[in-house]
């Protein structure tokens, strides 16, 4: 089977009016299936339950995206049995066949690109460019992990045998049943990446998606079925984290947990997974990405406008609801006033509103809980710094919060230490580059960071001492590309799993050495 070399999916050019029309056609398509019911999918069967969840448009509380049936313990146990049975066949399936399912799914998603993006605009509140990038990344994961699986079939070429003594083999085998617990902020890309990595590696899956983006998850499961994924390999079990999530994490037959979400939930999963349950004969593996408190450091003698543009784009893209978002700007005193003024001007030009409008740069925040939390941090910011711009909130129709900037914030303030996950930027002044790096490293997280500098010695110093998993020079700190910038962080940002990297699939498998005497 001939496979083309990996190339990233091109982003859509929305300066072209034809692409605006195509996106709006996608919105019309999604509008046509709003308010439908979505059952569980276990062993290929559609299962309805007595409990349902209503997914609403975060830009418009009155608009129902869909009604999703929720799993209970009985359904989760049924899904586990299904996954265990399917594993016996799927683990023996030729890796080339498993990879081909991903390649077919990528082609199908590519043809439905505007529909999937539009669904994210409706259910997740993503503006056109953000939704398009999310879909493109999902396609990239499918294409990249499929090729990675094919590459791993050649691992034997790296293992030595002893002539006239023995022949050695080394092969990767799948782990078993995995619990895939996905986030709402990249409801297609991360969902697709986590799920496809697990199944292409030969594992079977219980998928528990985030509560606010379950229709998107259902549509992905349908797509993978249509691409040829056998029944039982992927089981769709949405439900409460405190019930379903806890059950599958603790289940003795769960072999690994792949999680993306908050630090608090990640810690809880890590702790529960470490406890060996009755009947459990392995140590569960945990793959976790848990967020960040990301900083952009600005040195003296830089392009003020470019640095400010990177800060604003990183801070307020998708309303700051990215684990990679810039929530701290650490600026050298020599350029502090100029950069702050440029940040103010650029922030105040941001159009906030319903992302179905192609001109909108920033849509709503995720839900009422996020709205409340972020609003409280605006009150904290008023005590810890000086409000430069923003601060307005409005939940009358959707969950809207203006991009907000606080300046003159102390490095140890809550606004500089705690993950907010919303459109709030804290700015602090430093006297020199060494102090800037000290401040940048002064959190419990270590996910992304960026440095703006024209001083080569300073860049090399940052290369060695800025302790983050993804470090960028003279660009924004968001937008990691599959296969180009493997993504994952240090410390409380997670297990540094490096999604979209050359060793990610290994986390879903185990090595087996076989020696035969000659």
Protein Blocks (a to p, Z undefined) as FASTA:
>chain_A
ZZddddddddddfkbmklmmmmmmmmmmmmmmgoiacdddeehiacddfbdcddddfklm
klcfbdcddddfklmmmmmmmmmmmmmmmmmpcfklmmmmmmmmmmmmmmmmmmmmmmmm
mmnopafklmmmmmmmmmmmmmmmmmmmmmmmmmmmmpccdehkbccddddddfbjcddd
ddfklmmlmmmmmmmmmmmnopacdddddfklmmmmmmmmmmmmmnopaehkaccddddf
klmmmmmmmpmklmbdcddddfklmmmmmmmmmpccehiabdcdddddebdcddddddeh
iafklmmmmmmmmmmgghhpafkbcfbdcddfklmmmmmmmmmmmmmmpccddfkbmkbm
bdcdfblmlmmmmmmmmmmmmmmmccfbgjiacfklmccddddddehiafkbmklmpcfk
pabdcddddfbfklmmmmmmmcfbdfbdcdddfbfklmmmmmmmmccfbdcehiafehia
ehklccddehjnbgonogoiaklmmmmpccddddddZZ
